[in-house]
Amino acid sequence: MGVRSMSNIYAKLYQASMDADPVKKGDKVAGMHFNPLLHDDVQEVAMKALMNNKLYPTCSYKTETHEEYVLITCYMTIHDTETKQEVKIDGCSAMGGLDKFGTGQAMSYSRKYAFLNALNLRTGIVDDDGISAKPFKKIPQKKSGPKHGSNTAHVNKDVQEIKSDIQGCTNIYEYRMVKKNVDPYLETALKNKSPVLYKEISDLLETKGDELNRRTNA
């Protein structure tokens, strides 16, 4: 598709929104009821539409550290490379944990929301709506299993309880408290001993955090 010649940045943004493909959601993570909307997929669709109209985004971030979480606000500016005009997309925020990954995750979330707001990207996001979402079903505990004292039995029990705790979070504050308690267990008990379970719980945490951040910023 050729680049159009336009003198108004708003006309270019309108055309970029019209040109943008729908964002394909990621695969469901075990235990979650929806397909996540991933930052990299949103960015890929948004950047293609913007660049085709000679628009380029830059971002700055404001960081607020609270007792249980860090709040990152993304301030995106869309620049017209032909006319030097610009449009600001302000106030897209996301929360992250106080661990080494929290700030980066919150920056990615807030940037994703800025892209979504700038171009009104089509996502089919209705099935992610917290208003109509149904409560998670509790994962049933197995009545039989390995004999008492088995490490496998202990790990499985812990994992099931962790999943239930994560899925039961109804707001970002509950989620941060659960994540704060889960992270040390992931690093010490699962990361090296059970990589599959480690990834499963890590993905579940990330997806749940994304869902609750969307509700907070709705």
N, CA and C of each residue as an Amber inpcrd file, in Angstrom:
protein
   654
   0.8410000  -1.1930000   0.0000000   0.0000000   0.0000000   0.0000000
   0.8730000   1.2390000   0.0000000   0.6190000   2.1930000  -0.8980000
   1.4150000   3.3980000  -0.9780000   1.0660000   4.3730000   0.1190000
   2.0090000   5.2710000   0.4230000   1.7850000   6.2800000   1.4480000
   0.9620000   7.4180000   0.8600000  -0.0780000   7.8420000   1.5560000
  -0.9280000   8.9160000   1.0850000  -0.3270000  10.2630000   1.4570000
  -0.5770000  11.2900000   0.6410000  -0.1150000  12.6340000   0.9440000
  -1.2430000  13.3900000   1.6240000  -1.0900000  13.7000000   2.9010000
  -2.1050000  14.4320000   3.6600000  -1.4170000  15.5320000   4.4460000
  -2.1240000  16.6290000   4.6430000  -1.5230000  17.7600000   5.3460000
  -1.9430000  17.8230000   6.8040000  -2.9010000  16.9860000   7.2200000
  -3.4520000  17.0540000   8.5620000  -3.1580000  15.7500000   9.3010000
  -2.5260000  15.8470000  10.4630000  -2.1550000  14.6480000  11.2050000
  -3.3940000  13.8720000  11.6590000  -4.5000000  14.5670000  11.9110000
  -5.7170000  13.8760000  12.3330000  -6.2990000  13.0550000  11.1910000
  -6.1680000  13.5640000   9.9660000  -6.6110000  12.7920000   8.8020000
  -5.7510000  11.5390000   8.6500000  -4.4610000  11.6700000   8.9550000
  -3.5600000  10.5150000   8.8700000  -3.8850000   9.4880000   9.9510000
  -4.1770000   9.9690000  11.1550000  -4.5390000   9.0520000  12.2320000
  -5.8350000   8.3190000  11.9000000  -6.7780000   9.0530000  11.3450000
  -8.0360000   8.4300000  10.9330000  -7.7680000   7.3390000   9.9010000
  -6.9170000   7.6500000   8.9100000  -6.6240000   6.6750000   7.8730000
  -5.8650000   5.4800000   8.4470000  -4.9410000   5.7490000   9.4020000
  -4.1920000   4.6630000  10.0370000  -5.1320000   3.7320000  10.7920000
  -6.1310000   4.3150000  11.4690000  -7.1140000   3.5040000  12.1810000
  -7.9150000   2.6450000  11.2070000  -8.2780000   3.2240000  10.0510000
  -9.0270000   2.4790000   9.0360000  -8.1690000   1.3700000   8.4250000
  -6.8680000   1.6380000   8.2700000  -5.9650000   0.6740000   7.6300000
  -5.5940000  -0.4900000   8.5470000  -5.6220000  -0.2500000   9.8580000
  -5.0730000  -1.2200000  10.8100000  -5.8350000  -2.5400000  10.7630000
  -5.0820000  -3.6290000  10.7660000  -5.6800000  -4.9580000  10.8330000
  -6.2250000  -5.2090000  12.2410000  -7.1620000  -6.1300000  12.3880000
  -7.5660000  -6.5440000  13.7410000  -6.3730000  -7.1860000  14.4560000
  -6.3100000  -7.0420000  15.7680000  -5.2380000  -7.6580000  16.5460000
  -5.6440000  -9.0730000  16.9070000  -4.8240000 -10.0280000  16.5030000
  -5.0980000 -11.4240000  16.8300000  -4.6420000 -11.7100000  18.2530000
  -5.5280000 -12.2730000  19.0420000  -5.1980000 -12.5710000  20.4370000
  -4.2920000 -13.7880000  20.5550000  -3.6000000 -13.8710000  21.6830000
  -2.7310000 -15.0060000  21.9530000  -3.5290000 -16.2270000  22.3770000
  -2.8350000 -17.3210000  22.5660000  -3.4770000 -18.5580000  23.0060000
  -3.8670000 -18.4580000  24.4760000  -4.9190000 -19.1660000  24.8410000
  -5.3460000 -19.1990000  26.2360000  -4.2740000 -19.8330000  27.1090000
  -4.1360000 -19.3060000  28.2980000  -3.2470000 -19.8860000  29.2980000
  -4.0870000 -20.7770000  30.1990000  -3.5230000 -21.8760000  30.6230000
  -4.2630000 -22.8210000  31.4650000  -4.8760000 -22.1130000  32.6640000
  -6.1810000 -22.3390000  32.8650000  -6.8740000 -21.7700000  34.0040000
  -7.5620000 -20.4450000  33.7310000  -7.3220000 -19.8460000  32.5440000
  -7.9480000 -18.5700000  32.2350000  -9.0980000 -18.7700000  31.2490000
 -10.0980000 -17.8730000  31.3100000 -11.3020000 -18.0390000  30.4970000
 -11.2660000 -17.2190000  29.2150000 -10.1540000 -16.5370000  28.9130000
 -10.1050000 -15.7180000  27.7180000  -8.7230000 -15.7940000  27.0730000
  -8.6560000 -15.3470000  25.8100000  -7.3880000 -15.2690000  25.1010000
  -6.7560000 -13.9040000  25.3730000  -5.4990000 -13.8500000  25.8100000
  -4.8770000 -12.5680000  26.1680000  -4.5630000 -11.7130000  24.9450000
  -4.6020000 -10.4150000  25.1300000  -4.2340000  -9.4550000  24.1030000
  -2.7970000  -9.0270000  24.4000000  -1.8360000  -9.5170000  23.6280000
  -0.4190000  -9.3630000  23.9460000   0.1580000  -8.0580000  23.4050000
   1.0790000  -7.4760000  24.1790000   1.6900000  -6.2020000  23.8110000
   2.3650000  -6.2610000  22.4420000   3.1370000  -7.3040000  22.1870000
   3.8820000  -7.3850000  20.9220000   2.9470000  -7.4370000  19.7200000
   1.8080000  -8.1040000  19.8630000   0.8490000  -8.1950000  18.7590000
   0.1780000  -6.8440000  18.5070000  -0.1720000  -6.1430000  19.5880000
  -0.7650000  -4.8100000  19.4440000   0.2300000  -3.8610000  18.7930000
   1.4760000  -3.8960000  19.2570000   2.5000000  -3.0010000  18.7130000
   2.7510000  -3.2710000  17.2380000   2.7950000  -4.5350000  16.8420000
   3.0520000  -4.8810000  15.4460000   1.9710000  -4.3120000  14.5240000
   0.7090000  -4.4820000  14.9000000  -0.4030000  -3.9700000  14.0910000
  -0.3900000  -2.4420000  14.0600000  -0.1920000  -1.8190000  15.2390000
  -0.2240000  -0.3610000  15.3220000   0.9210000   0.2740000  14.5390000
   2.1340000  -0.2620000  14.6920000   3.2920000   0.3230000  14.0140000
   3.1640000   0.2270000  12.5020000   2.6180000  -0.8600000  11.9960000
   2.4360000  -1.0080000  10.5490000   1.4910000   0.0690000  10.0250000
   0.3620000   0.2680000  10.7110000  -0.6140000   1.2630000  10.2680000
  -0.0540000   2.6830000  10.3750000   0.6550000   2.9640000  11.4500000
   1.2310000   4.3020000  11.6260000   2.3130000   4.5830000  10.5900000
   3.2310000   3.6510000  10.4230000   4.3490000   3.8620000   9.4990000
   3.8730000   4.0130000   8.0590000   2.8320000   3.2740000   7.6870000
   2.2900000   3.3930000   6.3300000   1.7290000   4.7780000   6.0520000
   1.4140000   5.5130000   7.1230000   0.8970000   6.8780000   6.9750000
   1.9220000   7.9240000   7.4300000   3.1820000   7.5070000   7.4890000
   4.2960000   8.3810000   7.8590000   4.0910000   9.0360000   9.2240000
   3.5960000   8.2320000  10.1510000   3.4500000   8.6420000  11.5420000
   4.3860000   7.8040000  12.3980000   4.9300000   8.4220000  13.4450000
   5.8800000   7.6840000  14.3000000   5.6220000   8.0150000  15.7660000
   5.5090000   6.9820000  16.6380000   5.2240000   7.2220000  18.0570000
   6.4930000   7.2620000  18.9140000   6.4910000   8.1170000  19.8920000
   7.5090000   8.0790000  20.9470000   6.7860000   8.0900000  22.2880000
   7.4530000   7.5870000  23.3260000   6.8140000   7.5000000  24.6420000
   7.7360000   8.0090000  25.7360000   7.1480000   8.6440000  26.7150000
   7.8260000   8.9220000  27.9800000   6.9500000   8.3460000  29.0790000
   7.5450000   8.1090000  30.2490000   6.8160000   7.4080000  31.3100000
   6.9760000   8.1320000  32.6450000   5.9120000   8.0980000  33.4300000
   5.9490000   8.5950000  34.8010000   5.8050000   7.4100000  35.7350000
   6.6810000   7.3210000  36.7170000   6.6850000   6.2020000  37.6450000
   6.2960000   6.6600000  39.0450000   5.3130000   5.9800000  39.6230000
   4.9040000   6.2520000  41.0090000   5.0380000   4.9580000  41.8040000
   5.8400000   4.9790000  42.8420000   6.0550000   3.7960000  43.6660000
   5.1660000   3.8400000  44.9030000   4.3630000   2.8030000  45.0680000
   3.4760000   2.6850000  46.2260000   3.9350000   1.5210000  47.1070000
   3.2620000   1.3230000  48.2050000   3.7000000   0.3140000  49.1770000
   3.6960000  -1.0920000  48.5870000   2.6980000  -1.4180000  47.7690000
   2.5550000  -2.7760000  47.2600000   2.7360000  -2.8910000  45.7380000
   2.9020000  -1.7820000  45.0380000   2.9850000  -1.8450000  43.5800000
   3.6380000  -0.5860000  43.0290000   4.0090000  -0.6510000  41.7540000
   4.5070000   0.5200000  41.0380000   3.4930000   0.8640000  39.9550000
   3.1700000   2.1500000  39.8080000   2.2160000   2.6080000  38.7950000
   2.9900000   3.3500000  37.7090000   2.8710000   2.8700000  36.4760000
   3.5450000   3.4810000  35.3300000   2.5020000   4.1200000  34.4170000
   2.6980000   5.3880000  34.0820000   1.8120000   6.0830000  33.1520000
   2.5810000   6.3940000  31.8780000   2.0140000   5.9830000  30.7530000
   2.6430000   6.1960000  29.4500000   2.0940000   7.4790000  28.8110000
   2.9910000   8.3290000  28.3570000   2.6300000   9.5280000  27.6100000
   3.1760000   9.3620000  26.1900000   2.2800000   8.9940000  25.2700000
   2.6850000   8.7330000  23.8850000   2.4410000   9.9660000  23.0240000
   3.4090000  10.2730000  22.1710000   3.2630000  11.3510000  21.1980000
   3.3670000  10.7500000  19.8030000   2.3690000  11.0050000  18.9680000
   2.3900000  10.5690000  17.5760000   2.9110000  11.7340000  16.7420000
   4.0200000  11.5280000  16.0420000   4.6490000  12.5730000  15.2360000
   4.3410000  12.3590000  13.7520000   3.9980000  13.4420000  13.0720000
   3.8500000  13.4160000  11.6140000   5.2110000  13.7510000  11.0190000
   5.8240000  12.7990000  10.3460000   7.1870000  12.9920000   9.8360000
   7.2360000  13.9470000   8.6520000   6.0770000  14.2770000   8.0770000
   6.0470000  15.2010000   6.9360000   5.7770000  16.6450000   7.3610000
   4.8210000  16.8270000   8.2680000   4.4140000  18.1930000   8.6240000
   4.9470000  18.6430000   9.9820000   5.5400000  17.7230000  10.7480000
   6.0510000  18.0000000  12.0930000   4.9290000  18.2520000  13.1100000
   3.6730000  17.9740000  12.7250000   2.5870000  18.0630000  13.6870000
   2.6630000  16.8720000  14.6390000   1.9980000  16.9820000  15.7690000
   1.9950000  15.8690000  16.7170000   0.6730000  15.8080000  17.4840000
   0.3510000  14.6180000  17.9480000  -0.8260000  14.3740000  18.7750000
  -0.3850000  13.5980000  20.0040000  -0.8540000  14.0050000  21.1710000
  -0.4640000  13.3490000  22.4160000  -1.5620000  12.4070000  22.9000000
  -1.1600000  11.2090000  23.3120000  -2.0660000  10.2240000  23.9130000
  -1.6200000  10.0700000  25.3580000  -2.2720000  10.7760000  26.2830000
  -1.8020000  10.8520000  27.6650000  -2.6350000  10.0060000  28.6200000
  -1.9900000   9.5990000  29.7040000  -2.7110000   9.0340000  30.8290000
  -3.0310000   7.5590000  30.7680000  -2.3310000   6.7750000  29.9370000
  -2.5600000   5.3270000  29.9010000  -1.6660000   4.6810000  30.9520000
  -2.2690000   4.0850000  31.9690000  -1.5160000   3.5980000  33.1260000
  -1.6610000   2.0980000  33.3190000  -0.6850000   1.5290000  34.0090000
  -0.7300000   0.1150000  34.3800000   0.0750000  -0.0730000  35.6550000
  -0.2920000  -1.1070000  36.4200000   0.3960000  -1.4070000  37.6730000
   1.3260000  -2.5900000  37.5030000   2.4330000  -2.5560000  38.2160000
   3.3790000  -3.6620000  38.2130000   3.8270000  -3.9730000  39.6270000
   4.4120000  -5.1390000  39.8060000   4.9040000  -5.5200000  41.1220000
   6.2010000  -4.8130000  41.4680000   6.6470000  -4.9840000  42.6950000
   7.8780000  -4.3560000  43.1520000   9.0880000  -5.2560000  42.9500000
   8.9470000  -6.2710000  42.0940000  10.0760000  -7.1350000  41.7820000
  10.8230000  -6.5790000  40.5720000  11.8390000  -7.3060000  40.1150000
  12.6760000  -6.8060000  39.0230000  11.9530000  -6.7750000  37.6790000
  10.8120000  -7.4650000  37.5750000  10.0630000  -7.4800000  36.3240000
   8.9170000  -6.4740000  36.3110000   8.5160000  -5.9670000  37.4710000
   7.3000000  -5.1770000  37.5790000   7.2770000  -3.9240000  36.7270000
   8.3680000  -3.1430000  36.7590000   8.3930000  -1.8910000  36.0050000
   8.3010000  -2.1450000  34.5100000   9.0580000  -3.1190000  34.0130000
   9.0270000  -3.4320000  32.5840000   7.6660000  -3.9200000  32.1270000
   7.0330000  -4.7660000  32.9410000   5.6990000  -5.2630000  32.5830000
   4.6910000  -4.1220000  32.5430000   4.7480000  -3.2320000  33.5290000
   3.8090000  -2.1160000  33.5650000   4.0400000  -1.1540000  32.4050000
   5.2920000  -0.9520000  32.0100000   5.5810000  -0.1030000  30.8510000
   4.9910000  -0.7050000  29.5810000   5.1210000  -2.0290000  29.4260000
   4.5610000  -2.6960000  28.2470000   3.0440000  -2.5890000  28.2250000
   2.4080000  -2.8210000  29.3920000   0.9500000  -2.7280000  29.4710000
   0.4790000  -1.3150000  29.1020000   1.0930000  -0.3030000  29.7070000
   0.6340000   1.0740000  29.4850000   0.8670000   1.5020000  28.0420000
   1.9660000   1.0770000  27.4350000   2.2310000   1.3850000  26.0220000
   1.1940000   0.6950000  25.1320000   0.8420000  -0.5300000  25.4800000
  -0.1760000  -1.2540000  24.7190000  -1.4970000  -0.4920000  24.7370000
  -1.9060000  -0.0010000  25.9330000  -3.1570000   0.7370000  26.0320000
  -3.1000000   2.0310000  25.2190000  -1.9060000   2.6670000  25.1780000
  -1.7740000   3.8970000  24.3970000  -1.9770000   3.6250000  22.9110000
  -1.4030000   2.5290000  22.3980000  -1.6200000   2.1510000  21.0010000
  -3.1030000   1.8940000  20.7370000  -3.7500000   1.1660000  21.6500000
  -5.1650000   0.8570000  21.4850000  -6.0070000   2.1250000  21.4510000
  -5.6830000   3.0770000  22.3290000  -6.4450000   4.3200000  22.3890000
  -6.1810000   5.2100000  21.1840000  -4.9350000   5.2350000  20.7130000
  -4.5740000   6.1090000  19.5890000  -5.2860000   5.7080000  18.3080000
  -5.4170000   4.3930000  18.0680000  -5.9500000   3.9110000  16.7960000
  -7.2880000   3.1950000  16.9200000  -7.7930000   3.0550000  18.1360000
  -9.0520000   2.3120000  18.3400000  -9.0140000   0.9720000  17.6100000
  -7.9640000   0.2220000  17.8990000  -7.7450000  -1.0410000  17.2000000
  -8.8510000  -2.0380000  17.4940000  -9.1930000  -2.8110000  16.4810000
 -10.2150000  -3.8550000  16.6400000  -9.5670000  -5.0780000  17.3030000
 -10.1710000  -5.5120000  18.3940000  -9.5770000  -6.6200000  19.1420000
 -10.5680000  -7.7200000  19.4710000 -11.8500000  -7.4980000  19.2930000
 -12.8280000  -8.4810000  19.7490000 -12.7770000  -8.6230000  21.2490000
 -12.5620000  -7.5010000  21.9370000 -12.2530000  -7.5340000  23.3650000
 -13.4890000  -7.7420000  24.2370000 -14.6740000  -7.8750000  23.6060000
 -15.9050000  -7.9880000  24.3950000 -15.8760000  -9.1840000  25.3340000
 -15.2180000 -10.2780000  24.9310000 -15.2060000 -11.4500000  25.8060000
 -14.2250000 -11.3060000  26.9570000 -13.4730000 -10.2030000  26.9830000
 -12.5660000  -9.9300000  28.0930000 -13.1880000  -8.9670000  29.1020000
 -14.4210000  -8.5160000  28.8490000 -15.0480000  -7.4840000  29.6540000
 -15.2790000  -7.9700000  31.0830000 -14.6900000  -7.2670000  32.0380000
 -14.8450000  -7.6700000  33.4250000 -16.2700000  -7.5580000  33.9260000
 -17.0920000  -6.7100000  33.2720000 -18.4720000  -6.5380000  33.7120000
 -19.2730000  -7.8190000  33.4870000 -19.0230000  -8.4660000  32.3440000
 -19.8120000  -9.6500000  32.0070000 -19.0770000 -10.9520000  32.3020000
 -17.8730000 -10.8420000  32.8380000 -17.0900000 -12.0500000  33.0970000
 -17.7330000 -12.8840000  34.2020000 -17.6670000 -14.1840000  34.0400000
 -18.2020000 -15.0970000  35.0420000 -17.0940000 -15.4840000  36.0190000
 -17.4400000 -15.7950000  37.2660000 -16.4170000 -16.2050000  38.2320000
 -15.6740000 -17.4430000  37.7470000 -14.4120000 -17.5410000  38.1200000
 -13.6280000 -18.7140000  37.7730000 -14.1240000 -19.9360000  38.5330000
 -14.0790000 -21.0590000  37.8690000 -14.4190000 -22.3020000  38.5440000
 -13.2170000 -22.7620000  39.3640000 -13.4800000 -23.1760000  40.5860000
 -12.3980000 -23.6630000  41.4200000 -11.8940000 -24.9950000  40.8930000
 -10.5730000 -25.1440000  40.9260000  -9.9770000 -26.3890000  40.4530000
 -10.1570000 -27.4610000  41.5120000 -10.8210000 -28.5620000  41.1730000
 -11.0720000 -29.6070000  42.1850000  -9.7830000 -30.2590000  42.6590000
  -9.6990000 -30.5240000  43.9390000  -8.5530000 -31.2090000  44.5080000
  -8.7220000 -32.7160000  44.3720000  -7.6780000 -33.3770000  43.9630000
  -7.7410000 -34.8310000  43.8270000  -7.7620000 -35.4840000  45.2070000
  -8.6670000 -36.4600000  45.3870000  -8.7690000 -37.1510000  46.6770000
  -7.7210000 -38.2340000  46.8210000  -7.2390000 -38.7270000  45.7050000
  -6.2120000 -39.7670000  45.7610000  -4.9550000 -39.2640000  45.0880000
  -3.8390000 -39.8600000  45.4210000  -2.5840000 -39.4390000  44.8250000
  -1.4440000 -40.1930000  45.4620000  -0.2190000 -39.6660000  45.2720000
   0.9450000 -40.3300000  45.8590000   0.8510000 -40.3820000  47.3750000
   1.5600000 -41.2780000  47.9610000   1.5120000 -41.4760000  49.4030000
   2.0200000 -40.2540000  50.1430000   1.5910000 -40.1600000  51.4120000
   1.9930000 -39.0480000  52.2660000   3.5160000 -38.9540000  52.3280000
   4.0120000 -37.7120000  52.2170000   5.4540000 -37.5150000  52.2750000
   6.0800000 -37.4000000  50.9060000   5.3370000 -37.6870000  49.8570000
   5.8790000 -37.5890000  48.5090000   6.0840000 -36.1410000  48.1160000
   7.2540000 -35.8090000  47.5570000   7.5230000 -34.4530000  47.0980000
   6.5830000 -34.0660000  45.9670000   6.2580000 -35.0300000  45.1110000
   5.3540000 -34.7590000  43.9930000   3.9770000 -34.3530000  44.4960000
   3.5010000 -35.0500000  45.5100000   2.1920000 -34.7150000  46.0720000
   2.2040000 -33.3140000  46.6600000   3.2940000 -32.9710000  47.3520000
   3.3950000 -31.6540000  47.9720000   3.4150000 -30.5500000  46.9210000
   4.2050000 -30.7360000  45.8570000   4.3020000 -29.7350000  44.7920000
   2.9610000 -29.5550000  44.0980000   2.2900000 -30.6730000  43.7650000
   0.9960000 -30.5910000  43.0890000  -0.0320000 -29.8390000  43.9310000
  -0.0260000 -30.1240000  45.2420000  -0.9620000 -29.4400000  46.1370000
  -0.6770000 -27.9430000  46.1610000   0.5920000 -27.5700000  46.2640000
   0.9530000 -26.1550000  46.2790000   0.5480000 -25.4650000  44.9850000
   0.7940000 -26.1140000  43.8560000   0.4740000 -25.5280000  42.5590000
  -1.0270000 -25.3040000  42.4190000  -1.8280000 -26.2760000  42.8300000
  -3.2790000 -26.1310000  42.7520000  -3.7570000 -24.9700000  43.6220000
  -3.1830000 -24.8350000  44.8030000  -3.5720000 -23.7410000  45.6850000
  -3.1690000 -22.3940000  45.0950000  -1.9790000 -22.3390000  44.4860000
  -1.5110000 -21.1020000  43.8610000  -2.4260000 -20.6990000  42.7120000
  -2.7910000 -21.6650000  41.8660000  -3.7030000 -21.3780000  40.7590000
  -5.0210000 -20.8150000  41.2720000  -5.5360000 -21.4510000  42.3140000
  -6.8100000 -21.0090000  42.8780000  -6.7060000 -19.5900000  43.4320000
  -5.5940000 -19.2890000  44.1060000  -5.3860000 -17.9470000  44.6520000
  -5.3240000 -16.9020000  43.5380000  -4.5810000 -17.2080000  42.4710000
  -4.4410000 -16.2650000  41.3550000  -5.7860000 -16.0350000  40.6750000
  -6.4800000 -17.1180000  40.3910000  -7.7550000 -17.0190000  39.6910000
  -8.8070000 -16.3140000  40.5290000  -8.6650000 -16.3820000  41.8520000
  -9.6590000 -15.7790000  42.7360000  -9.4830000 -14.2880000  42.9460000
  -8.4090000 -13.7000000  42.4250000  -8.1870000 -12.2570000  42.5900000
  -9.2550000 -11.4660000  41.8350000  -9.8900000 -10.5250000  42.5120000
 -10.9450000  -9.7290000  41.8890000 -10.5070000  -8.3010000  41.5850000
  -9.3360000  -7.8970000  42.0850000  -8.8220000  -6.5620000  41.7600000
  -7.2980000  -6.5920000  41.8000000  -6.6910000  -5.5270000  41.3000000
  -5.2350000  -5.4890000  41.1450000  -4.5120000  -5.5230000  42.4820000
  -5.1490000  -5.0440000  43.5460000  -4.5050000  -5.0190000  44.8560000
  -4.3990000  -6.4360000  45.4290000  -5.4860000  -7.2070000  45.3060000
  -5.4190000  -8.6070000  45.7240000  -4.3640000  -9.3500000  44.9170000
  -4.3270000  -9.0690000  43.6110000  -3.3720000  -9.7390000  42.7340000
  -1.9310000  -9.4650000  43.1660000  -1.6310000  -8.2280000  43.5170000
  -0.2570000  -7.8850000  43.9050000   0.1550000  -8.5970000  45.1910000
  -0.7840000  -8.7460000  46.1110000  -0.4790000  -9.4580000  47.3420000
  -0.2070000 -10.9330000  47.0600000  -1.0300000 -11.5360000  46.1960000
  -0.8230000 -12.9440000  45.8380000   0.5070000 -13.1110000  45.1170000
   0.7840000 -12.2310000  44.1640000   2.0240000 -12.3300000  43.3850000
   3.2570000 -12.1840000  44.2810000   3.1550000 -11.2960000  45.2570000
   4.2650000 -11.0860000  46.1900000   4.6020000 -12.3750000  46.9410000
   3.5790000 -13.1640000  47.2760000   3.7850000 -14.4180000  47.9910000
   4.1910000 -15.5650000  47.0710000   3.7030000 -15.5030000  45.8100000
   3.9610000 -16.5970000  44.8690000   5.3720000 -16.5300000  44.2800000
   5.8590000 -15.3380000  43.9980000   7.1480000 -15.1830000  43.3170000
   8.3040000 -15.9340000  43.9910000   8.4590000 -15.8420000  45.3140000
   9.5620000 -16.5840000  45.9430000   9.4310000 -18.0960000  45.7590000
   8.1980000 -18.6190000  45.8070000   7.9810000 -20.0530000  45.6160000
   8.3660000 -20.4640000  44.2040000   8.0280000 -19.6310000  43.2260000
   8.3910000 -19.9350000  41.8430000   9.9030000 -20.0570000  41.6850000
  10.6100000 -19.1140000  42.2840000  12.0620000 -19.0810000  42.1190000
  12.7660000 -20.2160000  42.8630000  12.2670000 -20.5650000  44.0430000
  12.9780000 -21.5430000  44.8700000  12.5210000 -22.9810000  44.6550000
  11.2230000 -23.1690000  44.3730000  10.6860000 -24.5330000  44.3210000
  10.4050000 -25.0440000  42.9190000  10.1390000 -24.1460000  41.9670000
   9.6930000 -24.6210000  40.6570000  10.6470000 -24.3150000  39.5000000
  11.3540000 -23.2200000  39.5560000  12.1060000 -22.7540000  38.3880000
  13.0530000 -23.8120000  37.8450000  13.8120000 -24.4380000  38.7160000
  14.7880000 -25.4470000  38.2830000  14.2520000 -26.8720000  38.3840000
  13.3780000 -27.1170000  39.3500000  12.8910000 -28.4770000  39.5840000
  11.7450000 -28.8630000  38.6450000  10.9300000 -27.8970000  38.2570000
   9.7880000 -28.1990000  37.3890000   9.5380000 -27.0350000  36.4330000
  10.3350000 -26.9380000  35.3630000  10.2070000 -25.8150000  34.4130000
   8.8210000 -25.6950000  33.7960000   8.1530000 -26.8240000  33.5730000
   6.8240000 -26.7800000  32.9590000   5.8290000 -26.0810000  33.8790000
   5.8160000 -26.4790000  35.1740000   4.9250000 -25.8410000  36.1290000
   5.3050000 -24.3810000  36.3610000   6.6030000 -24.1130000  36.3540000
   7.0830000 -22.7390000  36.5180000   6.5220000 -21.8440000  35.4250000
   6.6040000 -22.3030000  34.1690000   6.0830000 -21.5090000  33.0470000
   4.5670000 -21.3660000  33.1230000   3.8930000 -22.4470000  33.5170000
   2.4370000 -22.4120000  33.6090000   1.9680000 -21.3660000  34.6160000
   2.5970000 -21.3550000  35.7990000   2.2140000 -20.3900000  36.8250000
   2.6160000 -18.9710000  36.4120000   3.7950000 -18.8260000  35.8120000
   4.2570000 -17.5030000  35.3770000   3.3180000 -16.9180000  34.3270000
   2.9020000 -17.7470000  33.3670000   1.9700000 -17.2810000  32.3300000
   0.6140000 -16.9250000  32.9260000   0.1800000 -17.7230000  33.9020000
  -1.0990000 -17.4530000  34.5560000  -1.0540000 -16.1190000  35.2980000
   0.0620000 -15.8480000  35.9820000   0.2330000 -14.5770000  36.6830000
   0.1920000 -13.4080000  35.7120000   0.9200000 -13.5350000  34.6110000
   0.9920000 -12.4380000  33.6420000  -0.3730000 -12.1540000  33.0160000
  -1.0880000 -13.2190000  32.6550000  -2.3800000 -13.0410000  32.0070000
  -3.4050000 -12.4540000  32.9700000  -3.3950000 -12.9290000  34.2210000
  -4.3260000 -12.3960000  35.2160000  -4.0190000 -10.9290000  35.4970000
  -2.7230000 -10.5980000  35.5750000  -2.3390000  -9.2150000  35.8010000
  -2.8040000  -8.3050000  34.6720000  -2.6940000  -8.8030000  33.4400000
  -3.1350000  -8.0390000  32.2840000  -4.6430000  -7.7880000  32.3440000
  -5.3980000  -8.8270000  32.7170000  -6.8510000  -8.7060000  32.8020000
  -7.2470000  -7.6500000  33.8420000  -6.6260000  -7.6940000  35.0190000
  -6.9930000  -6.7730000  36.0930000  -6.5270000  -5.3560000  35.7920000
  -5.3810000  -5.2190000  35.0960000  -4.9340000  -3.8830000  34.6960000
  -5.9180000  -3.2640000  33.7030000  -6.4650000  -4.0790000  32.8050000
  -7.4530000  -3.5610000  31.8570000  -8.6960000  -3.0690000  32.5990000
  -9.1260000  -3.8290000  33.6080000 -10.3060000  -3.4200000  34.3740000
 -10.0260000  -2.0930000  35.0950000  -8.8030000  -1.9660000  35.6390000
  -8.4410000  -0.7560000  36.3840000  -8.4410000   0.4650000  35.4770000
  -8.0410000   0.2740000  34.2030000  -7.9310000   1.3980000  33.2780000
  -9.1660000   1.5790000  32.3980000 -10.1980000   0.7290000  32.6290000
 -11.4120000   0.8370000  31.8010000 -12.1700000   2.1300000  32.1020000
